Amino acid sequence: MEHSAPDLFRNVFEQHYPSVRRKLAALVRDEAAAEDLAQEAFLRLYRNPPDQPGSVGAWLHRVLTRLAYDYMEKKARERALAQRQEQHLLAQPLSASSGEQEALARDEQEQVRAWLEGLSERDRQLLTLRYEGYSYEEIAKQLQVRQPQVGTMLKRAGERLKRRALQAEGAMRHEG
């Protein structure tokens, strides 16, 4: 008797789902996220099964590990962003900022944007990605460079931005 593809998938699902969910829960330490990630792993299995049916367990393990690490990296980025936002809010005075303070802040942002515009596209991307909280590894992937180069590239881009700011400041002194 021949089994249909949905029956075979159901059998694989019933056999492997408990261990996949358990491993994910241990990795991400969040039951709801583990459920979602386990469903994603089996969705990927359904859409793109391994060539060797006997290797489904190993294939699922690789997929669940990658899904867990991607999830944890995303959560780490979200935590870092929340911390930066919290620190920014704590650094601001408790009183409502005046229109004058807001205007000064906008002017500073416009100044920095103008200095960034004077840099090369790569320098702008480097500094913007780092400011947005991307890791060196993520920046390397985005810009298609080796990760060890990112630190040096960021340092140099920062120095060029600083020189732009100092040049602009010097020009303003001469005008005034």
Beta strands, then each sheet from edge to edge (+ up, - down):
end
